[in-house]
Each structure stands twice: as C-alpha cells, then as structure tokens.
C-alpha cells in the first residue's frame, strides 16, 4: 500500500506543471495529494491539482507567510517550487519552513542564487574550472 503525502507545487500556470503533476501522481511508493498555487486565479494547473490557492509572486514580501499558512492548513509534507523567484524565497526561508511546516525541495540559498542568474552561473562554473560554452555578459 502506498504511503500518503501532501505536496505543494508552485507555479501552477507554468507550461511544465501538468507533466510534473503526472509524474508525481505516478510515483511507485507514495500517493500524493497535490496542492497547487499560482499568482493567477486562472492558472491551467489548478485543474490538475486536488486543491489550489492564489498567492503573491515569489519575490513579494507576503509570499513566504502565505506559503507557510497554506502548508499548515493543508498539512503539507513537501514544497516543490517551479520558478526561480519561488526557489529563492523558499531557500532563503528554508529553516523556517523546516521548523514550522514542510520540507522545501530546494538547495541552500547561495547555490540557488547562483543558479538563478544564468550569467553568474556560467562565471561561477568557469572560475571552478568547469568547461562552459563561450559566452559574454552584455553591458
């Protein structure tokens, strides 16, 4: 019998949301109840979710508090962010979520902030001696 878990998946209006939800639903060990959220009331992903919420943008000050409120209300076990801004907000507040609500599926803030800026990421990789394609950062 599959174990039941609740997962909050952000950016329900994104193009990849339906496929990600399909993969989560087909997990061999867990039966996930999926709660979706997005900034738009008309997000296409809401029809793929078991419950859904409209939330502030990931870079707005009210975002972490609203996500925390949803996590507590819906008894969320995991948070899967699907946008850079949401990943940044959740990684910056990761300890708060771990202590009070759910496990955000994000790396630490420094790694996320490097990865979210593609030019910065390429510069970082180059400094670490990792081969990158030729690139330039516009002025």
N, C-alpha and C positions, 0 to 999 in steps of 0.2 A: 504494500500500500504506500502511495506517495505521501510525503510529508507536506503539510500545508504551510505556505509562507505568503506574506503580503509584500509586494514591491511597488514602490512609487517610481514611475518612469516619467521624466520630464520631457518637454518639447513635443507634446502630442501632435502638434501641427507639422512636424518635420516629415520630409519625404521617406525617411527610413523607419519611421515609427511602426507602421503596420508589419513590416518584415521582422523587426526586432521583437515585437509582441508575439508574432507567430513562433519565433524561436524560443522565447521564454515559455510559452504555453506547451511546447513540445519537449520540455525538459524531462529526462527519464526518471529523476529521483524526487522532484518537487512538483506540487500542484500550486502554482502561483495565482493568487488573486491580484489582479493588476489595477492599480490606481494611476490614472494619467493626469497630467497637469500641463497647462499651456497659458500663454498670455492672452490668447484669443478664445472667445466663447464659441467660435465656430471651428475649432481645430478638428481636422478629419480623424485624428486618432482617438477622439472621445468615443466613437462608435466601436472601437476595438478594446476599450477598457471596461472593467467591471464597475468602476466609479471614476469620477473626474472632477477637477477643480480648475478654476481660472485663477492664476497667480500673477504677481508682479514680474517684471523682467528680472533676469538673474543678476543684473548689475544695479538694481534698485535697492535702497536700504531696507524695504519691507520684505524682501524675498526670503532671507533665512528664517525670520519669525513665522511667516506664512507656511513655509515648508515644514517647520517644526510643529506647528499647530496641526497640519494635515497628518503628519506622522503619528502624533499622539492620538488623534481622533480615529484614524484608520488602523491603528496598531501595526504600523509599517515595520518590517524587518530590514529591508534594503532600499536604498535610493539610487537609481541609475540616471545620472544626468546625460542628456543628449546634446547639449550646447556648450560652447566654450565658457560663456558667462556663468552658466549654472555650475559648471565644473569648478570654476574659480571660486564662486561663492561657497559652495559646499566644502571644497578643500580648505578654504580659509577658516571655516567654522566646523571643521571635521570633529574636533574634540567635543564640542557642544553636542553635536548630533550623536556621537558615540555614547556620551554620558546620559543624554536625556531621551533619545528616541531610537534611531536606526543607524545602520551601517551605510555610510555613503560610499559608493563604489568609485572612489577617486584616489589618485596618488596624493602625496603631500603637496602643499601649496607651491613651493618653489618649483617642483617638477611640472606642475600643471601650468604655472605662469610662463615657464619657458616654452612648453609645448603649444600653448595657445597663441603665441606670437611666432608665426612661421619664419620670419626673418631672424628673430632671436634664436629660434631652434636651430636653424642652419648655422648661424655663427657659433652657437654652443657646441654643436657636433664637430665643426671644423676645429675649434680650439681643443677638443678632446682627441683630435687625430683621426676622427671618423670621416671616411671619404664621403663627399657630398657632390651633387651636381654643381656645375658652375652656376653662380648666382650673384646678384648685386642687389643692394638695398637702395631704392631711389631716394633722392634728397627731397 
